[in-house]
Amino acid sequence: MIKLTAFEYTIMETLIRNNGKVVSKDALMLQLYPDAELRESHTIDVLMGRLRKKIQSQYPHDVIITVRGQGYLFELRE
């Protein structure tokens, strides 16, 4: 079992719901801060780094793929 913060859980849930599809940083920020006018994309970078570290031990490969210039993709391979 992996312990996630509320923000990490929201990111993971959003990526899994969109399995195989790229999710932009803006879309993730909107999930985290729906009412905020100013959104820092660096926040997603930091949260994604923490999330990757936590799930790294559970999977033999990266399940969160960075798609440069577009966002992130969840991909569970066997």
N, C-alpha and C positions, 0 to 999 in steps of 0.2 A: 504494500500500500504506500502510495506517495502522498505526503502532506502538501497541499497547495494553499496559497493565499486565495482570497476571494477573486482578486484580479487575475492571478494565474489560472484559476479554475475557469473563469469567464473566457480567457483567451483559448484555453485548451478545448473547452466546449464549442466555441465558435469554429475553431479549426476542424474539429472532428465532425461537426454538423455539415461542414463544407468539404468533406473528405475528397481529395483529388482535385480540388479547385483552389486557385490562388485567392487568398484573402488579403486585401490591401491593409496597410498600416492605418489608413483613415477609417476603414470599416472596423478594425479592432478598437481604435480609439473611441469611435462612436458607441461601441458596446460597453466600454469601460466608463466613459464620461458622456452620456447622452445629452446632457444639458450644458456642457461647457462650450464656450465660444472659442477659447484658445486651447489648442491641443498640441502638445509637444511630441513629435514622433520619436524622440530619444527615449521617452518613457517606455514605448513598446520595445525598443532595442534592449533596454535594461531588463524588463520583465521577461523577454524572450530568452535572454542569456540565463537568467535564474531558472526558468522553466526547463530549458534544455539540460542544465546541470542536474536537476532533480530527476528527470526521466531517463537520463543517459544510462544509468545502471540497470534499467529494466529492459532495454532493447539493445540488440547487437549492432544496430545501425541508427542513423538519425531518422526520426519520424517527422520532425519539423524541418522542412526544407526552405531555405531562403531563395526566393526568385527575385534576383536583382532588378531593382527598379519597379517591381510590381507588388511584392508583399511576401506572404508566407503560405506554405502548402503543407497539409498533413498527409502523410503517406505511410500506411502501415503495410510493410512487406513481410513475407514469411521467409 
